[in-house]
């Protein structure tokens, strides 16, 4: 990597940018120069080692990967402040309040849902409606924790109108906020509530049913997929398999 690109990456990092697409700083491949009239028509064959040697080494991943925050509380506060000012997608113009997330900056488990509903849009807090009450029961009665012991947030930080599923560009607009939250907290386990959260975090189009029952990973953090509490309100029979998933969350949360 040449000095100009290194200086660019350093200036972006100092400005608070935590992720830069590799294509944004890699130069376009140069076209092969036209052979001069005096050049031989055919070059001598290269030795096997030379022929297989890459033209240039790939940029160091550490220059592109988001970094873990040294101070989780300050980082989460900075994210929350930025989210409340954010108008990067259409949801910023239709919300009442943004809903960054809340909980313990040092939580062992982070719950990630889909997006705020009407109650969340009104209060600015995640999971405070009927689905939130059920999540509170899961945390308190099932996991023997207090709500303030965990961290709760959503894929999108503003309510989609009529509680519709967030559009891909809306989820993408919020992606840096969610990544920064998860990296700041660095929990022992992430619990994805519902298919929207699971697909966003795992970058997959597989169904929730196909993703349940396994321990996945978001970067180096274990991730468990289960049903969204709103789904459980409509389908009480799904509470039994959800408890199986939550037991796995507890095991990972308390593990070494």
NORSUL-V593782 format. One record per pair of residues at least 24 apart in sequence whose ideal C-beta (glycine too) atoms are under 10 Angstrom apart, sorted by the first residue. I is the first residue (numbers start at 1). J is the second residue. D is the distance in whole Angstrom. If there is no record, write none. Layout:
# NORSUL-V593782
i & j & d
I & J & D
I & J & D
This chain:
# NORSUL-V593782
i & j & d
1 & 25 & 8
1 & 26 & 9
1 & 56 & 8
1 & 57 & 8
1 & 58 & 9
1 & 59 & 5
1 & 60 & 7
1 & 63 & 8
2 & 27 & 8
2 & 56 & 10
5 & 59 & 8
5 & 63 & 9
6 & 59 & 9
6 & 60 & 10
6 & 63 & 8
9 & 59 & 9
9 & 60 & 10
9 & 63 & 5
9 & 64 & 8
10 & 63 & 9
12 & 63 & 10
13 & 63 & 8
13 & 67 & 8
16 & 78 & 8
16 & 82 & 9
16 & 180 & 10
17 & 66 & 10
17 & 176 & 9
18 & 64 & 10
18 & 65 & 9
18 & 66 & 4
18 & 67 & 7
18 & 69 & 9
18 & 75 & 10
18 & 176 & 7
18 & 179 & 7
18 & 180 & 6
18 & 183 & 8
19 & 64 & 7
19 & 65 & 8
19 & 66 & 5
19 & 67 & 10
19 & 175 & 9
19 & 176 & 6
19 & 179 & 7
19 & 180 & 9
20 & 59 & 10
20 & 63 & 8
20 & 64 & 6
20 & 65 & 10
20 & 66 & 10
21 & 64 & 8
22 & 58 & 8
22 & 59 & 7
22 & 61 & 9
22 & 63 & 9
22 & 64 & 6
24 & 64 & 10
25 & 59 & 7
25 & 63 & 9
25 & 64 & 8
26 & 56 & 10
26 & 58 & 9
26 & 59 & 7
27 & 56 & 10
29 & 55 & 9
29 & 56 & 10
30 & 55 & 10
65 & 183 & 9
65 & 219 & 8
66 & 176 & 8
66 & 179 & 6
66 & 180 & 7
66 & 182 & 9
66 & 183 & 5
66 & 184 & 10
66 & 219 & 9
67 & 180 & 10
67 & 183 & 7
67 & 184 & 10
68 & 180 & 10
68 & 182 & 10
68 & 183 & 5
68 & 184 & 7
68 & 185 & 9
68 & 186 & 6
68 & 219 & 10
69 & 105 & 9
69 & 180 & 8
69 & 181 & 10
69 & 183 & 7
69 & 184 & 4
69 & 185 & 9
69 & 186 & 8
70 & 184 & 9
71 & 105 & 9
71 & 184 & 8
72 & 104 & 9
72 & 105 & 4
72 & 106 & 6
72 & 107 & 9
72 & 151 & 10
72 & 181 & 9
72 & 183 & 9
72 & 184 & 4
72 & 185 & 6
72 & 186 & 8
73 & 104 & 9
73 & 105 & 4
73 & 106 & 8
73 & 184 & 8
73 & 185 & 10
74 & 105 & 9
74 & 184 & 9
75 & 105 & 8
75 & 180 & 7
75 & 181 & 8
75 & 183 & 8
75 & 184 & 4
75 & 185 & 9
76 & 100 & 8
76 & 101 & 8
76 & 102 & 9
76 & 103 & 9
76 & 104 & 10
76 & 105 & 5
76 & 151 & 8
76 & 153 & 9
76 & 180 & 8
76 & 181 & 6
76 & 184 & 6
76 & 185 & 7
77 & 105 & 9
77 & 184 & 10
78 & 180 & 8
78 & 184 & 9
79 & 153 & 9
79 & 157 & 9
79 & 176 & 9
79 & 177 & 5
79 & 178 & 9
79 & 179 & 10
79 & 180 & 5
79 & 181 & 6
79 & 184 & 7
80 & 124 & 10
80 & 153 & 10
80 & 157 & 9
80 & 177 & 9
80 & 181 & 9
82 & 157 & 10
82 & 176 & 9
82 & 177 & 7
82 & 180 & 9
83 & 153 & 10
83 & 157 & 5
83 & 158 & 8
83 & 174 & 8
83 & 177 & 5
83 & 178 & 10
83 & 180 & 10
83 & 181 & 10
84 & 124 & 8
84 & 157 & 9
84 & 158 & 10
86 & 157 & 7
86 & 158 & 8
86 & 173 & 8
86 & 174 & 8
86 & 176 & 10
86 & 177 & 8
87 & 158 & 9
87 & 173 & 10
88 & 158 & 10
88 & 169 & 10
88 & 170 & 9
88 & 172 & 9
88 & 173 & 4
88 & 174 & 8
88 & 176 & 9
88 & 177 & 9
89 & 156 & 8
89 & 157 & 10
89 & 158 & 8
89 & 166 & 9
89 & 167 & 8
89 & 169 & 6
89 & 170 & 5
89 & 171 & 9
89 & 172 & 8
89 & 173 & 4
89 & 174 & 8
90 & 158 & 9
90 & 160 & 9
90 & 161 & 9
90 & 167 & 8
90 & 169 & 9
90 & 170 & 7
90 & 173 & 9
91 & 115 & 8
91 & 116 & 9
91 & 121 & 10
91 & 156 & 6
91 & 157 & 8
91 & 158 & 4
91 & 159 & 7
91 & 160 & 6
91 & 161 & 8
91 & 166 & 8
91 & 167 & 9
91 & 170 & 6
91 & 173 & 8
91 & 174 & 9
92 & 157 & 9
92 & 158 & 6
92 & 170 & 10
92 & 173 & 8
93 & 158 & 9
94 & 121 & 9
94 & 158 & 7
94 & 159 & 8
94 & 160 & 8
94 & 161 & 6
95 & 120 & 10
95 & 121 & 6
95 & 124 & 10
95 & 156 & 10
95 & 157 & 9
95 & 158 & 4
95 & 159 & 6
95 & 160 & 9
95 & 161 & 9
96 & 120 & 9
96 & 121 & 5
96 & 122 & 6
96 & 123 & 9
96 & 124 & 8
96 & 158 & 9
96 & 159 & 8
97 & 121 & 6
97 & 122 & 7
97 & 123 & 7
97 & 124 & 4
97 & 125 & 9
97 & 157 & 10
97 & 158 & 8
97 & 159 & 9
98 & 124 & 7
98 & 156 & 10
98 & 157 & 5
98 & 158 & 5
98 & 159 & 9
98 & 174 & 10
98 & 177 & 10
99 & 123 & 8
99 & 124 & 6
99 & 125 & 7
99 & 126 & 5
99 & 127 & 9
99 & 128 & 9
99 & 152 & 10
99 & 153 & 8
99 & 154 & 7
99 & 156 & 9
99 & 157 & 6
99 & 158 & 7
99 & 159 & 7
100 & 124 & 8
100 & 125 & 9
100 & 126 & 8
100 & 153 & 7
100 & 154 & 9
100 & 157 & 6
100 & 174 & 10
100 & 177 & 7
100 & 178 & 10
100 & 181 & 8
101 & 125 & 9
101 & 126 & 6
101 & 127 & 10
101 & 151 & 7
101 & 152 & 6
101 & 153 & 3
101 & 154 & 7
101 & 157 & 8
101 & 177 & 9
101 & 178 & 9
101 & 181 & 6
101 & 185 & 10
102 & 126 & 6
102 & 127 & 9
102 & 128 & 10
102 & 147 & 9
102 & 148 & 8
102 & 150 & 10
102 & 151 & 7
102 & 152 & 6
102 & 153 & 8
103 & 146 & 10
103 & 147 & 7
103 & 148 & 6
103 & 149 & 8
103 & 150 & 5
103 & 151 & 3
103 & 152 & 5
103 & 153 & 8
103 & 181 & 10
103 & 185 & 8
103 & 187 & 10
104 & 145 & 10
104 & 146 & 9
104 & 147 & 9
104 & 148 & 6
104 & 149 & 6
104 & 150 & 7
104 & 151 & 6
104 & 152 & 10
104 & 185 & 8
104 & 187 & 9
105 & 151 & 7
105 & 181 & 10
105 & 184 & 7
105 & 185 & 6
105 & 186 & 10
106 & 149 & 10
106 & 151 & 9
106 & 184 & 10
106 & 185 & 7
106 & 186 & 9
106 & 187 & 9
107 & 145 & 9
107 & 148 & 9
107 & 149 & 7
107 & 150 & 5
107 & 151 & 4
107 & 152 & 9
107 & 185 & 6
107 & 186 & 10
107 & 187 & 6
107 & 188 & 9
107 & 189 & 10
107 & 253 & 9
108 & 145 & 9
108 & 149 & 8
108 & 150 & 8
108 & 151 & 9
108 & 185 & 9
108 & 186 & 10
108 & 187 & 6
108 & 188 & 5
108 & 189 & 7
108 & 249 & 10
108 & 250 & 10
108 & 252 & 9
108 & 253 & 5
108 & 254 & 8
108 & 255 & 10
109 & 139 & 9
109 & 143 & 8
109 & 145 & 8
109 & 149 & 8
109 & 150 & 5
109 & 151 & 8
109 & 152 & 10
109 & 185 & 9
109 & 187 & 5
109 & 188 & 7
109 & 189 & 5
109 & 190 & 7
109 & 191 & 6
109 & 224 & 9
109 & 246 & 10
109 & 249 & 6
109 & 250 & 9
109 & 252 & 8
109 & 253 & 5
109 & 254 & 10
110 & 150 & 7
110 & 151 & 5
110 & 152 & 8
110 & 153 & 7
110 & 178 & 10
110 & 181 & 8
110 & 182 & 6
110 & 185 & 6
110 & 186 & 9
110 & 187 & 5
110 & 188 & 9
110 & 189 & 8
110 & 190 & 5
110 & 191 & 7
110 & 192 & 10
110 & 218 & 10
110 & 221 & 9
110 & 223 & 10
111 & 135 & 7
111 & 138 & 9
111 & 139 & 8
111 & 150 & 6
111 & 151 & 7
111 & 152 & 5
111 & 153 & 8
111 & 154 & 9
111 & 187 & 10
111 & 190 & 8
111 & 191 & 5
111 & 192 & 8
111 & 193 & 6
111 & 197 & 9
111 & 226 & 10
111 & 229 & 9
111 & 249 & 9
112 & 151 & 9
112 & 152 & 8
112 & 153 & 6
112 & 154 & 7
112 & 155 & 7
112 & 178 & 7
112 & 181 & 9
112 & 182 & 8
112 & 190 & 6
112 & 191 & 7
112 & 192 & 5
112 & 193 & 6
112 & 194 & 9
112 & 196 & 9
112 & 197 & 4
112 & 198 & 9
112 & 200 & 8
112 & 201 & 7
112 & 218 & 9
112 & 223 & 9
113 & 152 & 7
113 & 153 & 7
113 & 154 & 5
113 & 155 & 7
113 & 156 & 10
113 & 191 & 10
113 & 192 & 9
113 & 193 & 5
113 & 194 & 6
113 & 196 & 8
113 & 197 & 6
113 & 228 & 6
113 & 229 & 8
113 & 230 & 9
114 & 154 & 6
114 & 155 & 6
114 & 156 & 7
114 & 160 & 9
114 & 163 & 9
114 & 165 & 7
114 & 166 & 7
114 & 171 & 9
114 & 192 & 10
114 & 193 & 7
114 & 194 & 5
114 & 195 & 8
114 & 196 & 4
114 & 197 & 6
114 & 198 & 10
114 & 200 & 9
114 & 228 & 7
114 & 230 & 8
115 & 154 & 5
115 & 155 & 6
115 & 156 & 4
115 & 157 & 8
115 & 158 & 7
115 & 159 & 6
115 & 160 & 6
115 & 163 & 8
115 & 164 & 9
115 & 165 & 8
115 & 166 & 5
115 & 170 & 8
115 & 171 & 9
115 & 174 & 9
115 & 194 & 10
115 & 196 & 8
115 & 197 & 9
116 & 154 & 6
116 & 156 & 8
116 & 157 & 7
116 & 158 & 7
116 & 159 & 4
116 & 160 & 8
116 & 163 & 9
117 & 154 & 10
117 & 159 & 6
117 & 160 & 9
117 & 163 & 5
117 & 230 & 8
118 & 159 & 7
118 & 162 & 10
118 & 163 & 7
119 & 159 & 10
120 & 154 & 8
120 & 157 & 10
120 & 158 & 10
120 & 159 & 7
121 & 158 & 8
121 & 159 & 4
121 & 160 & 10
121 & 161 & 10
121 & 163 & 10
122 & 159 & 9
125 & 152 & 9
126 & 151 & 10
126 & 152 & 5
126 & 153 & 6
126 & 154 & 6
126 & 157 & 9
127 & 152 & 5
127 & 153 & 9
127 & 154 & 8
127 & 193 & 9
127 & 229 & 7
127 & 230 & 10
128 & 152 & 10
129 & 229 & 9
129 & 230 & 8
129 & 233 & 10
130 & 229 & 8
130 & 230 & 8
130 & 233 & 6
131 & 193 & 9
131 & 194 & 10
131 & 228 & 7
131 & 229 & 4
131 & 230 & 4
131 & 231 & 9
131 & 232 & 8
131 & 233 & 6
132 & 229 & 7
132 & 230 & 9
133 & 229 & 8
133 & 233 & 9
134 & 228 & 10
134 & 229 & 4
134 & 230 & 8
134 & 232 & 6
134 & 233 & 6
134 & 239 & 9
134 & 242 & 10
135 & 191 & 10
135 & 193 & 8
135 & 228 & 9
135 & 229 & 5
135 & 230 & 10
135 & 232 & 9
136 & 229 & 9
137 & 229 & 9
138 & 191 & 9
138 & 193 & 10
138 & 226 & 9
138 & 229 & 7
138 & 232 & 9
138 & 239 & 9
138 & 242 & 8
138 & 243 & 8
138 & 246 & 6
138 & 249 & 9
139 & 246 & 9
142 & 242 & 9
142 & 243 & 7
142 & 246 & 5
142 & 247 & 8
142 & 249 & 9
142 & 250 & 8
143 & 191 & 10
143 & 246 & 7
143 & 247 & 9
143 & 249 & 7
143 & 250 & 6
143 & 253 & 8
143 & 254 & 10
144 & 250 & 9
145 & 250 & 9
145 & 253 & 9
150 & 185 & 10
150 & 187 & 9
150 & 191 & 9
150 & 253 & 9
151 & 181 & 7
151 & 182 & 9
151 & 184 & 9
151 & 185 & 6
151 & 187 & 7
151 & 190 & 10
152 & 191 & 10
152 & 193 & 9
153 & 177 & 9
153 & 178 & 7
153 & 181 & 6
153 & 182 & 9
153 & 185 & 10
153 & 197 & 10
154 & 178 & 8
154 & 193 & 9
154 & 194 & 10
154 & 196 & 9
154 & 197 & 8
154 & 200 & 10
155 & 192 & 9
155 & 193 & 10
155 & 194 & 9
155 & 196 & 6
155 & 197 & 5
155 & 198 & 10
155 & 199 & 9
155 & 200 & 5
155 & 201 & 8
156 & 196 & 9
156 & 200 & 9
157 & 181 & 10
163 & 230 & 9
165 & 194 & 10
165 & 195 & 9
165 & 196 & 6
166 & 196 & 6
166 & 200 & 9
168 & 199 & 10
168 & 200 & 9
171 & 196 & 8
171 & 197 & 10
171 & 199 & 9
171 & 200 & 6
172 & 200 & 9
174 & 200 & 9
175 & 200 & 8
178 & 218 & 10
179 & 218 & 9
179 & 219 & 9
182 & 218 & 7
182 & 219 & 8
182 & 221 & 7
182 & 223 & 10
183 & 218 & 10
183 & 219 & 8
183 & 221 & 9
185 & 221 & 9
186 & 219 & 9
186 & 220 & 9
186 & 221 & 7
187 & 218 & 10
187 & 221 & 6
187 & 222 & 9
187 & 223 & 10
187 & 252 & 9
187 & 253 & 8
188 & 221 & 8
188 & 222 & 7
188 & 249 & 9
188 & 252 & 6
188 & 253 & 5
188 & 254 & 8
188 & 255 & 7
188 & 256 & 9
189 & 215 & 9
189 & 218 & 10
189 & 221 & 7
189 & 222 & 5
189 & 223 & 7
189 & 224 & 6
189 & 248 & 8
189 & 249 & 6
189 & 250 & 9
189 & 251 & 9
189 & 252 & 4
189 & 253 & 5
189 & 254 & 9
189 & 255 & 8
190 & 216 & 9
190 & 217 & 9
190 & 218 & 6
190 & 219 & 10
190 & 221 & 6
190 & 222 & 7
190 & 223 & 4
190 & 224 & 7
190 & 225 & 10
190 & 249 & 9
190 & 252 & 9
191 & 222 & 10
191 & 223 & 8
191 & 224 & 5
191 & 225 & 8
191 & 226 & 6
191 & 245 & 8
191 & 246 & 8
191 & 248 & 9
191 & 249 & 5
191 & 252 & 9
191 & 253 & 9
192 & 216 & 8
192 & 218 & 9
192 & 223 & 6
192 & 224 & 7
192 & 225 & 5
192 & 226 & 7
192 & 228 & 9
192 & 245 & 10
193 & 225 & 9
193 & 226 & 6
193 & 227 & 7
193 & 228 & 5
193 & 229 & 7
193 & 230 & 9
193 & 231 & 9
193 & 232 & 10
193 & 242 & 10
193 & 245 & 10
194 & 225 & 9
194 & 226 & 8
194 & 227 & 7
194 & 228 & 3
194 & 229 & 9
194 & 230 & 8
194 & 231 & 7
195 & 225 & 8
195 & 227 & 9
195 & 228 & 8
195 & 231 & 9
196 & 228 & 8
197 & 223 & 10
197 & 225 & 8
197 & 226 & 10
197 & 228 & 8
198 & 223 & 8
198 & 224 & 9
198 & 225 & 4
198 & 226 & 9
198 & 228 & 10
199 & 225 & 9
201 & 225 & 9
209 & 241 & 10
212 & 241 & 7
212 & 242 & 9
212 & 244 & 9
212 & 245 & 6
212 & 248 & 10
213 & 241 & 9
213 & 244 & 8
213 & 245 & 8
213 & 248 & 9
214 & 248 & 9
215 & 248 & 7
215 & 249 & 10
215 & 251 & 9
215 & 252 & 7
221 & 252 & 9
222 & 248 & 9
222 & 249 & 9
222 & 251 & 10
222 & 252 & 5
222 & 253 & 9
222 & 255 & 9
223 & 249 & 10
223 & 252 & 9
224 & 248 & 5
224 & 249 & 5
224 & 250 & 10
224 & 251 & 9
224 & 252 & 7
224 & 253 & 10
